[in-house]
């Protein structure tokens, strides 16, 4: 009798579990049907007006350079430290009256969390570098152009992202007044002046003659047109880079101020 | 008109030399700063874009063009910030990785906005981040502020969009900006998600915050008419 009762109880438990399982499954299926019906009655989402493309990774171009301007008069130092020796004083404007443009070639943070920027300085000897407080400088601007003046080949070549986009013959300094070699910056563009000697357009650079140190405004080297095109190419100038007027006008359409300049 | 007036005020606050307002390809499309301000002052239904140009080529209303340009300026701000930080090489570890990833998406946003707006897209302003891209903690602090700002700005403008297609896109960008905000907050050491509800920010508040940073600056004038004094 006891065995029969146990069997009946076990059977009841199995039946109850089966009913519960079927019940749960049934209600689950019913719920899915309901939500599916509700979902299908919803209006379709509008297509977005913007198609956002893939994330744009920065190009690793080795031709990118950075330049800035002097925002407030400051001292350039030999190391990124307020106690380091002063190399030179920098004013906010170049002799041409334009903001004083500098090539920025590095940055470092000092022990007091102040950012210092390493720049090429427009001083003699050419090639001098110094460290300037970041707060004394303006916005960074980046370029992928590079101007190369080859004194042996008597030719100027402008590159954009490594590709030649301009090339023209030039005249450079004589052996007495040589065009200085080194890395500089194109720091201004002058137009609409009345001086046929400099042609219709001229570019100021941070390169300085090591010989004509008493020249007005400090003996800076320019890149300009000429009223004596028959002397181009040649070694005839006081250090400036001269081009035929048609070439300097063509260059002016392609050369942004701030472009690094290599004279070799 | 409210959106156009708001955008005019926004430009007035941040466009220090009128460069932003200059339409990329067609200046006549009247997004000049002076034109915007004049139109805002005139009120009374004066359209910023000419009557025939009230709808952009892509079918956008003038209202939505104003909002999209407003968003584009904020995207320019963010994209330029991360780009400069990445190029500086001053960041390290997880922060450098986050700057790379977030910068790539912000640049994608800029590209998409420029493509959608076409000739009506405002130009990229010049940004002077004053060294905050070159020091890790300063970078993170600013990144948190920018991302929180973007999230609040999108939230504030989304309900005002007339086109549901633009709204769909804005919602998609908004959630990405929110992820950026959480990521930067975590890296900076502050709680990524604090509130049960985020309040939107008005344009006035965004204007005030952006202008107070002085990160948007005038382009230096590197051309002059003075006579050369070079060695010759």
Interface residues (C-beta under 8 A of the other chain):
Chain A: X45 X46 X47 X48 X49 X50 X51 X52 X53 X54 X55 X56 X57 X58 X64 X66 X69 X95 X96 X97 X98 X99 X101 X107 X109 X113 X115 X134 X135 X138 X139 X140 X141 X142 X173 X177 X187 X188 X189 X190 X191 X192 X193 X194 X195 X197 X198 X202 X204 X209 X212 X215 X216 X217 X219 X220 X221 X222 X224 X237 X238 X239 X240 X257 X258
Chain B: X58 X60 X83 X84 X86 X87 X88 X90 X100 X101 X103 X104 X105 X107 X108 X109 X111 X112 X113 X115 X116 X126 X127 X128 X129 X130 X131 X134 X135 X137 X138 X163 X164 X165 X166 X167 X168 X169 X172 X173 X217 X220 X221 X222 X223 X224 X225 X226 X227 X228 X229 X230 X231 X232
